[in-house]
Amino acid sequence: MAYLQDSTYGKDNVKFLKVKKDKFNPEKQEVLEATVRVLLTGNFDVSYTKADNSPIVPTDTVKNTILVEARTNDVWPIERFAAHLSEHFINKYSHVSGVDVHITQHKWTKYEVNGKIHDHSFKKDGEDVKITDLSFKRNGDFKLSSTLKDLTVLKSTGSGFVNYNVCDYTTLAPTNDRILSTDIDCTWNFDNKKIGSIKNIYKLADQGIFDQTLSKVLKITLDRFALENSPSVQATMYNMCSDILDVCPYVYNVTYSLPNKHYILFDLSWKGLDNDNVLFYPAANPNGLIKCTVGREIKAKL
Ligand SMILES: O=c1[nH]c(=O)c2[nH]c(=O)[nH]c2[nH]1
């Protein structure tokens, strides 16, 4: 006999752009472009096992809800909107026991015109996005994390890779000067014990904690990448995690997942030319992929 082990459903790729107008100067605006996914779990088994659709809140309704709630509520920062949406679905439908919200915020940056940041004109100055994931259960349990993704960086010196394991399969030459490039993918899990309850997400949002955490992650990532003479992706990403934990008290642990996007020296010796570390080709694939999660050491109780 088959049985339903697990299920969830909802709407993905619900997109909106919301405009925020300054109270005193409506021409002065902010925008938030988002892509939202909401998945519901709960008492929906019969819709799978008995073709009984009666418990199904249509995914179309889920989409309408996201848009109406985006119109009628504050969506800045996206952690706040994720909390609002998950509470909405739990409170409105008694057979929903859990909600997973995933929001991607796309980048729009104001730019200068005639020496002054323009009030309502934006440029896309990078493909990097901010993401938040909130999983909320009817019993109050929640898990909140945010992510900085697709921030592509490259340094043309100040990175090496030596003293690695060498065996009969090794062809890699050690180097003290190489190109280091990656697409930053960094996730920070918030400490739900420290946050307390989902209601406190609104308070932390009001205090600017989520925006500040993103700014700190971004600055630490870029500063470490630039300033450290990197001995390896592994060592540099660990240091980034540890810097973030030092200055972000609400962060429980940090994960980086970094492709090592190889740039390989052209061999021009056939032409009698020394390359001198100036001419590389970007290797489309394969790439290294290096991940780590760093948490806080638990202090022993005396
Ligand atoms: O920083 C690096 N870490 C590795 O694990 C590795 N492996 C490799 O071939 N090059 C590199 N670089």
The ligand as an SDF file (V2000), in Angstrom:
LIG
                    3D

 12 13  0  0  0  0  0  0  0  0999 V2000
   41.5170   27.9760   -2.7220 O   0  0  0  0  0  0  0  0  0  0  0  0
   41.5600   26.8530   -3.2620 C   0  0  0  0  0  0  0  0  0  0  0  0
   41.0440   25.7720   -2.6120 N   0  0  0  0  0  0  0  0  0  0  0  0
   41.0500   24.5160   -3.1490 C   0  0  0  0  0  0  0  0  0  0  0  0
   40.5650   23.5360   -2.5210 O   0  0  0  0  0  0  0  0  0  0  0  0
   41.6120   24.3680   -4.4320 C   0  0  0  0  0  0  0  0  0  0  0  0
   41.7700   23.3090   -5.2630 N   0  0  0  0  0  0  0  0  0  0  0  0
   42.3610   23.7470   -6.3830 C   0  0  0  0  0  0  0  0  0  0  0  0
   42.6450   23.0250   -7.3830 O   0  0  0  0  0  0  0  0  0  0  0  0
   42.5910   25.1000   -6.3080 N   0  0  0  0  0  0  0  0  0  0  0  0
   42.1210   25.5110   -5.1010 C   0  0  0  0  0  0  0  0  0  0  0  0
   42.0830   26.7150   -4.5050 N   0  0  0  0  0  0  0  0  0  0  0  0
  1  2  2  0
  2  3  1  0
  2 12  1  0
  3  4  1  0
  4  5  2  0
  4  6  1  0
  6  7  1  0
  6 11  2  0
  7  8  1  0
  8  9  2  0
  8 10  1  0
 10 11  1  0
 11 12  1  0
M  END
$$$$
